[in-house]
Amino acid sequence: MEKTKIVIVGASHGGHESAIEALDKYSNVDVTIFEAGDFVSFMSCGMQLFLEDQVTNQDDVRNFRPEDVEAKGGHVISNHEVTAIDADKKEVTVKDVTSGQTQQVPYDKLILSSGVTPTTLPVPGNDLGHVYEMRGYGWASKIKAALTDDSIKNVAVIGAGYIGIEAAEVFAKVGKHVTLLDIIDRPLGNYLNSEFTDILGKELTDRGIELAMGAHIEAFEGDGDVSAVKTADQSYPADLVISAAGVRPNTEWLKGVVDLTDRGFIDTNAYLQTNLPDVFAIGDAILPLSIPAGKPMPIALATTARREAQYVVNHLFEKTPAKPFKGVVGASALSVFDYHFAAAGLNTFTADRVDITVATSFYEDTLRPAYVPEHFGNTDVYVSLTFAPQTHQILGGAVLSKYDITAEGNVLALAVAQKLTLEDLEESDFFFQPGFDRQWSLLNLAAQHALGRARF
């Protein structure tokens, strides 16, 4: 019996999960991943750990090795870019990026996990030397070398999201003067409510990072190599620019064949199917259902891609699956020098983006009972809750502290996924032990505070 040919475009989280799930679930499949890059599945989210020598080896900072899939009977072909789809013939055009030769590869099922590409600022000087991207295996090596390059004294980081914050921290720690620029009005403003960004913004400036928020970048200046970043207001010296100014869906090659949204995302239905028969899409290039928003929105996370991949493979041979993809919450975490935070669901920025009215609450306390002194680890803790003003349904939340309480972010993610209310959270039964927390747990207290209860 001829095997079902499953072709997967892209070898990152979604592609890898799709291959492993298919090979484990089905016995009569031929699974092939085509990856345009020459290094399979470098984990850019692990780049800071690599730059700070907290990994075993650069080649280990990866999602998987090709032999992991090949051991299960699959195929991983790097340096091969899928450039076109012929839905009538059920073939894809694959280009060998080293030789330029192309071939037609048949498929029975096609899974698009084409991901995103970094946004290049369309300003003069963006082609100067020493303008780097904080993404991918090749750039990781160059950034690592820059850390110990004494000729690089001033570093400008474009973009105050997760990647930009990591880049700024890494260079500040080795004594470089760092300027963090973004068009938004506060660092991490797309991810956290203002009370949290106020705390973290101060942490960044206290660590010597110059913040240039609300900056409209007009040009990169320099002769051969970059020497400054020019904004509408002033010029910032820069021997190196790290561009982390966002990403865009890698979907240009699909135009006119696969339906795309007005922002270039692959348009999928509730079952993650495209307009083409037997062609599915997952990962950062689609808009998955957000559980708290109740509508599709960008949620570019490895966890999201893996859940989508698992769903697609589980329902790969059903014309109309019995149930749609249930959606995702969108949970993430980051360290900013000594602070650690975890966030789940919506915040004021993302809620406004999808036109949802929310209320918020900010709670500040200490980790443990008041009788434990600060020098024994009783540090400040903060909780931000975002909720529906009428029903009190929890739509999002975040925790922050110099003590690592990021596991509380998973509790918030579960609360959002299960559509719990503030009332549910305020009375939820959590453990107490004074070596760890309060008689009422931190999230109990935060929910009580949001409901206007008297402080415990």
Legacy VTK file of the C-alpha trace (Angstrom):
# vtk DataFile Version 3.0
C-alpha trace
ASCII
DATASET POLYDATA
POINTS 456 float
0.000 0.000 0.000
1.412 3.351 -1.072
2.252 5.697 1.756
0.474 9.016 2.224
2.908 11.800 1.343
2.967 14.540 3.975
5.048 17.565 3.024
5.854 20.145 5.692
7.161 23.619 4.877
9.476 24.913 7.603
11.463 23.105 10.305
10.790 25.238 13.349
8.417 24.382 16.211
5.321 23.830 14.095
7.125 21.820 11.436
8.939 19.664 13.944
5.818 18.973 16.001
3.870 18.102 12.839
6.496 15.601 11.726
6.856 13.902 15.094
3.094 13.745 15.659
2.458 12.283 12.193
5.221 9.691 12.437
4.089 8.621 15.897
0.373 8.560 15.114
0.268 6.991 11.656
2.110 3.936 10.337
1.667 4.448 6.608
2.987 7.967 6.015
5.989 9.433 4.213
6.895 12.662 6.011
9.285 15.245 4.574
10.243 18.628 6.040
11.726 21.211 3.673
13.760 23.936 5.389
15.176 26.914 3.478
17.976 27.539 5.985
21.216 25.650 6.355
20.898 25.040 10.110
17.769 23.229 11.175
15.657 24.663 14.000
17.964 27.126 15.770
15.991 28.438 18.755
16.258 32.228 18.662
14.406 32.335 21.985
17.490 30.690 23.461
19.920 33.204 21.995
20.422 35.175 25.216
21.435 31.978 27.002
23.939 31.285 24.233
25.324 34.829 24.312
25.808 34.601 28.080
27.508 31.172 27.898
24.658 29.361 29.629
24.313 26.584 27.045
26.366 23.499 26.267
27.202 24.574 22.710
25.819 26.858 19.992
24.880 23.851 17.865
22.786 22.532 20.761
20.539 25.626 20.838
18.015 24.017 18.577
14.541 22.619 18.546
15.625 19.239 17.215
18.279 17.575 15.109
17.390 16.127 11.695
18.375 12.671 12.877
15.635 12.850 15.541
13.009 12.859 12.783
14.954 10.554 10.486
15.172 7.935 13.240
11.384 7.724 13.085
11.393 7.306 9.305
10.939 10.940 8.286
13.103 13.173 6.107
14.525 16.636 6.842
15.965 18.460 3.838
17.715 21.752 4.598
18.758 24.428 2.076
15.584 23.687 0.148
12.953 26.386 -0.163
9.364 25.687 -1.173
8.515 28.483 -3.603
5.111 27.582 -5.068
2.059 25.331 -4.738
0.143 23.743 -7.597
-3.096 22.720 -5.911
-4.500 21.050 -9.035
-1.536 18.716 -9.422
-0.956 18.579 -5.636
2.697 19.464 -6.088
5.076 21.989 -4.582
8.010 23.596 -6.314
11.176 23.159 -4.259
14.335 25.170 -4.925
17.783 24.030 -3.855
19.123 27.345 -2.551
22.758 26.289 -3.046
22.503 25.155 -6.677
19.413 27.080 -7.783
17.865 23.940 -9.268
14.149 23.282 -8.788
12.016 20.179 -8.654
8.345 19.310 -8.341
7.456 17.304 -5.246
4.029 15.657 -4.919
2.008 15.730 -1.726
-1.174 14.209 -0.373
-1.243 16.496 2.647
0.629 19.809 2.859
1.321 21.616 6.153
2.529 25.201 5.905
4.697 26.309 8.817
6.475 29.052 6.923
6.824 31.362 9.914
7.886 34.984 9.786
10.802 37.079 8.629
12.351 40.028 10.503
11.116 43.470 9.553
13.771 45.615 7.905
13.266 49.293 8.633
12.735 51.058 5.279
15.135 53.901 6.078
18.338 55.134 4.475
21.402 53.295 5.740
19.716 50.008 6.582
22.335 48.287 4.430
25.307 49.673 6.367
27.766 47.366 8.072
27.197 46.405 11.711
23.407 46.439 11.387
22.476 43.051 12.835
19.340 41.060 13.528
18.723 39.263 16.836
17.454 36.167 15.075
18.889 32.956 13.692
22.061 30.893 13.915
24.230 33.096 11.714
23.405 36.331 13.493
23.967 34.681 16.878
27.609 34.067 15.972
28.127 37.678 14.867
26.452 39.126 17.960
28.551 36.873 20.181
31.715 38.246 18.594
30.490 41.828 19.021
30.198 41.384 22.779
33.989 41.230 23.134
34.822 43.690 20.341
36.435 46.705 22.048
35.771 48.902 19.012
32.037 48.592 19.675
31.259 50.986 22.510
27.762 52.218 21.640
24.955 49.819 20.775
21.514 50.870 19.564
18.740 48.315 19.899
15.689 48.927 17.729
12.566 47.441 19.285
11.574 47.231 22.951
9.852 43.864 22.827
11.174 40.603 24.240
14.037 40.231 21.753
15.091 43.853 22.025
15.097 43.721 25.822
17.287 40.611 25.743
19.732 42.276 23.355
19.882 45.446 25.459
20.540 43.468 28.634
23.279 41.330 27.109
25.259 44.316 25.839
24.712 46.381 28.983
26.111 43.545 31.097
29.413 43.630 29.199
29.782 47.371 29.654
28.535 48.738 26.345
26.487 51.922 26.290
23.050 50.817 25.108
20.239 52.920 23.678
16.876 51.170 23.397
14.600 52.751 20.796
11.001 52.076 19.867
8.076 53.922 18.358
5.854 52.814 21.249
5.755 54.904 24.419
7.148 52.380 26.927
9.371 49.296 26.874
7.391 46.040 26.654
4.283 48.160 26.157
2.758 45.583 23.803
3.020 42.860 26.431
2.346 44.349 29.864
0.073 46.861 31.525
1.564 50.223 32.438
2.253 49.543 36.137
4.581 46.709 35.171
6.325 48.641 32.409
6.902 51.531 34.841
8.792 49.160 37.157
10.765 47.534 34.365
11.494 50.822 32.625
13.116 52.083 35.811
15.101 48.846 36.093
16.450 49.371 32.582
17.514 52.964 33.227
18.977 52.041 36.621
21.156 49.543 34.751
22.471 52.266 32.471
20.278 51.666 29.421
19.150 54.859 27.723
15.480 54.714 26.743
14.303 56.492 23.610
10.614 55.723 23.478
8.263 57.296 20.961
11.240 57.452 18.609
10.594 57.827 14.879
13.732 56.486 13.191
14.604 58.369 10.030
17.969 56.889 9.067
21.039 54.903 9.994
24.058 57.129 9.498
27.618 56.115 8.728
30.288 55.590 6.093
30.484 51.885 5.333
29.652 50.896 8.884
26.880 52.406 10.974
27.880 55.205 13.354
24.541 56.646 14.521
20.787 56.221 14.512
18.936 59.381 13.501
15.418 59.969 14.822
13.074 62.871 14.251
14.399 64.485 17.444
18.088 63.645 17.723
20.948 61.361 16.759
22.172 58.460 18.924
25.739 57.139 18.551
25.868 53.506 17.448
28.852 51.351 16.513
26.384 48.478 16.256
22.649 48.337 15.624
20.581 45.353 16.695
17.319 45.395 14.766
14.448 43.755 16.620
11.706 45.875 15.119
9.174 43.122 14.657
8.397 40.491 12.059
6.081 39.917 9.128
4.502 36.689 7.847
6.637 34.809 5.339
3.795 34.530 2.870
4.732 36.649 -0.143
5.262 33.440 -2.134
1.678 32.353 -1.455
-0.049 35.413 -2.911
-2.718 34.585 -5.476
-2.790 30.917 -4.475
-3.501 30.745 -0.747
-5.945 33.231 0.753
-4.203 35.828 2.924
-5.500 38.485 5.297
-4.942 42.174 4.606
-1.818 41.997 6.812
-0.408 39.002 4.958
-1.294 36.238 7.410
-2.517 32.914 6.010
-6.304 32.855 6.263
-7.438 29.605 7.882
-10.834 28.356 8.975
-11.702 27.022 12.436
-9.969 23.740 11.544
-6.686 25.389 10.464
-7.453 24.503 6.858
-6.624 26.922 4.037
-8.740 27.567 0.952
-6.830 24.791 -0.832
-7.873 21.168 -0.314
-5.518 19.161 1.926
-3.415 22.254 2.678
-3.169 23.326 6.325
-1.367 26.190 8.024
0.104 26.603 11.484
2.570 28.771 13.371
3.449 32.442 13.351
2.122 33.025 9.824
-1.519 32.434 10.853
-3.936 34.119 13.237
-5.050 31.500 15.771
-8.184 31.799 17.871
-7.460 33.689 21.072
-9.547 32.178 23.859
-9.826 35.396 25.897
-10.502 37.575 22.858
-12.882 35.099 21.248
-11.465 35.958 17.835
-8.313 35.329 15.780
-5.266 37.475 16.546
-1.456 37.270 16.264
0.035 34.992 18.937
3.553 34.205 17.772
4.754 31.641 20.289
6.384 28.223 20.059
3.714 26.844 22.382
0.996 28.071 20.036
2.594 26.501 16.960
2.991 23.145 18.695
-0.623 23.007 19.803
-1.770 23.895 16.307
0.462 21.204 14.816
-0.853 18.563 17.168
-4.437 19.504 16.313
-3.819 19.447 12.541
-2.127 16.044 12.605
-4.784 14.531 14.857
-7.460 15.572 12.348
-5.382 15.295 9.174
-7.633 12.735 7.489
-11.005 14.207 8.482
-12.721 16.342 5.857
-14.530 18.254 8.590
-13.135 17.516 12.047
-15.605 16.782 14.817
-14.350 19.787 16.758
-12.554 22.997 15.783
-9.182 24.065 17.115
-9.999 25.260 20.632
-7.638 28.187 20.535
-4.809 29.352 22.747
-4.275 31.756 25.615
-0.865 33.125 24.696
1.434 32.843 27.720
5.061 33.918 27.939
7.788 34.936 30.376
10.977 36.969 30.472
13.709 38.124 32.832
14.781 41.774 32.834
17.997 41.834 34.835
16.892 40.877 38.378
13.165 40.932 37.635
11.169 37.980 36.315
7.677 38.199 34.853
5.134 35.899 33.260
2.077 37.036 31.342
-0.983 35.267 29.966
-3.892 36.335 27.777
-4.818 39.922 27.028
-3.482 43.200 28.359
-4.687 46.733 27.716
-2.692 47.031 24.484
-3.793 43.749 22.917
-7.390 44.190 24.101
-7.561 47.585 22.413
-6.045 46.060 19.294
-8.973 43.660 18.958
-11.563 46.177 20.197
-12.397 44.578 23.551
-13.301 46.693 26.566
-11.423 45.626 29.691
-10.817 46.683 33.258
-7.542 46.202 35.088
-6.254 45.853 38.620
-2.729 46.204 39.997
-1.807 44.508 43.272
1.419 44.932 45.232
2.431 42.904 48.290
5.264 40.877 49.763
5.955 37.277 48.896
5.631 35.946 52.452
4.041 37.044 55.767
5.098 40.406 57.204
7.001 38.792 60.053
9.614 37.483 57.595
12.283 40.174 57.036
13.244 41.257 53.539
16.802 39.981 53.949
15.382 36.467 54.325
13.825 36.659 50.876
10.528 38.413 51.591
10.673 40.463 48.424
8.019 42.590 46.721
5.599 40.857 44.361
3.203 42.347 41.836
0.107 41.053 40.057
-1.740 42.664 37.172
-5.185 41.364 36.209
-7.144 42.218 33.068
-10.820 41.294 33.117
-14.261 41.929 31.635
-15.809 44.806 33.605
-19.343 43.403 33.647
-18.832 39.638 34.051
-15.453 39.736 35.838
-14.172 37.009 33.490
-10.376 36.965 33.673
-9.014 37.825 30.236
-5.358 38.152 31.124
-2.841 38.698 33.843
0.809 38.928 34.755
3.077 38.454 37.761
6.366 40.205 38.478
9.031 39.984 41.170
12.760 39.732 41.776
11.915 36.320 43.203
11.001 33.842 40.495
7.218 33.511 40.737
6.740 32.899 37.024
4.998 29.565 37.725
2.044 31.700 38.859
1.760 32.685 35.197
0.674 29.133 34.411
-2.112 29.462 36.981
-3.250 32.641 35.271
-3.072 30.935 31.868
-5.293 28.133 33.157
-7.708 30.656 34.660
-7.972 32.438 31.310
-8.364 29.195 29.353
-11.117 27.961 31.670
-12.814 31.377 31.615
-12.701 31.775 35.376
-13.935 34.957 37.029
-12.347 37.111 39.691
-14.728 35.493 42.145
-13.472 32.049 41.136
-9.867 33.109 41.598
-10.379 34.864 44.920
-11.675 31.671 46.545
-9.504 29.103 44.750
-7.768 26.761 47.185
-3.981 27.051 47.072
-1.393 25.837 49.584
0.139 27.960 52.351
3.539 27.568 53.990
5.298 30.670 55.345
8.570 29.606 53.791
6.923 30.101 50.397
3.880 32.361 50.455
0.964 33.982 52.305
-2.042 32.536 54.168
-4.121 33.686 51.248
-2.122 32.925 48.126
-0.851 35.814 46.018
-3.447 35.274 43.280
-6.252 35.005 45.854
-5.174 38.367 47.218
-4.895 39.940 43.780
-8.426 38.839 42.882
-9.767 40.066 46.218
-8.100 43.415 45.587
-9.647 43.630 42.099
-13.072 43.050 43.683
-12.512 45.807 46.237
-12.240 43.526 49.230
-10.505 44.760 52.365
-6.764 44.107 52.365
-5.823 40.944 54.246
LINES 1 457
456 0 1 2 3 4 5 6 7 8 9 10 11 12 13 14 15 16 17 18 19 20 21 22 23 24 25 26 27 28 29 30 31 32 33 34 35 36 37 38 39 40 41 42 43 44 45 46 47 48 49 50 51 52 53 54 55 56 57 58 59 60 61 62 63 64 65 66 67 68 69 70 71 72 73 74 75 76 77 78 79 80 81 82 83 84 85 86 87 88 89 90 91 92 93 94 95 96 97 98 99 100 101 102 103 104 105 106 107 108 109 110 111 112 113 114 115 116 117 118 119 120 121 122 123 124 125 126 127 128 129 130 131 132 133 134 135 136 137 138 139 140 141 142 143 144 145 146 147 148 149 150 151 152 153 154 155 156 157 158 159 160 161 162 163 164 165 166 167 168 169 170 171 172 173 174 175 176 177 178 179 180 181 182 183 184 185 186 187 188 189 190 191 192 193 194 195 196 197 198 199 200 201 202 203 204 205 206 207 208 209 210 211 212 213 214 215 216 217 218 219 220 221 222 223 224 225 226 227 228 229 230 231 232 233 234 235 236 237 238 239 240 241 242 243 244 245 246 247 248 249 250 251 252 253 254 255 256 257 258 259 260 261 262 263 264 265 266 267 268 269 270 271 272 273 274 275 276 277 278 279 280 281 282 283 284 285 286 287 288 289 290 291 292 293 294 295 296 297 298 299 300 301 302 303 304 305 306 307 308 309 310 311 312 313 314 315 316 317 318 319 320 321 322 323 324 325 326 327 328 329 330 331 332 333 334 335 336 337 338 339 340 341 342 343 344 345 346 347 348 349 350 351 352 353 354 355 356 357 358 359 360 361 362 363 364 365 366 367 368 369 370 371 372 373 374 375 376 377 378 379 380 381 382 383 384 385 386 387 388 389 390 391 392 393 394 395 396 397 398 399 400 401 402 403 404 405 406 407 408 409 410 411 412 413 414 415 416 417 418 419 420 421 422 423 424 425 426 427 428 429 430 431 432 433 434 435 436 437 438 439 440 441 442 443 444 445 446 447 448 449 450 451 452 453 454 455
